[in-house]
């Protein structure tokens, strides 16, 4: 056998071996992203998960998000309890009420922060244009629409009324989705409605604002968080860590890039981009802070009739 023949065979073997090595997938390339089922309300405060998905923060963390809009936070809490969702958006007062019913829940990342006066106009108590109501006491005995009973909308209305001369115990609260509140006001089905952006502009076209914001609760507090069942969180601790990290990155990006986040908000919520351009925008907290969760827990305890407790009790250990 000639040397030239051996060389060709050796070369062929080397080429074949290289080809085989090239088609073996790397461990990192073969690893699929973890899918998480996330429940949200159709409001800007919860829209950060859309930003995280579109801007690649979830992908960078090895996550895929199956985002499921729901009407209100109690519905999201029920879905978490039944294992229909992994992670949900919830206001801190609802989280506190769920905790006090001995239903296990933990906050794994912050979602929305109220900062007065910056975010004062993201929430408003709106009346019909022809309403005779001029001050808090004029609402005594009236009917007010909120997105969910015993939620932040109701708590905020009660706090404002009681601090400004009204008596919130006389009010009848009814549950109406945010998008339907303008029609409810226009048809005199309700006397007032606690409305959030992006629906304030539509509500004020045929109505007027009596009060803005949550200053009665505190000037600065975390009013919503991302939460999970603690059993699920403990079993998926790495997923929780990666989710919290992605939301931290998203908060920093969204607070600095409101034009781009506004485009994504309009894309996913179908809000008119013109409305997004002029509406008051939310602030996304970058850290989970027990002290900033405490004001709404205290207000919730007062108006829902349970004993308050330290916020640390509902914060996931690795998020403290």
Buried (B, 14 or more C-beta within 10 A) or exposed (E): EEEEEEEEEEEEEEEEEEEEEEEEEEEEEEEEEBEBBBBBBBBBBBBBBBBBBBBEBBBEBBBEBEBBBBBBBBEBBBBBBEEBBBBBBBBBBBBBBBBBEEBBBBBBBBBBBBBBEBBBBBBBBBBBEEBEBEEBEBBBEBBBBBBBEBBBBBBBBBBBBBEBEBBBEEBEBEBBBBEBBBEBBBEEBBBBBBBBBBBBBBBBEBBBBBBBBBBBBBBBBBBBBBBBBBEBBBEBEEBBBBBBBBBBBBBEBBBEBBEBBBBBBBBBBEBBEEBBEEBBBBBBBBEBBBEBBBBBBBBBBBBBEBEBBEBEEBBBEBBE
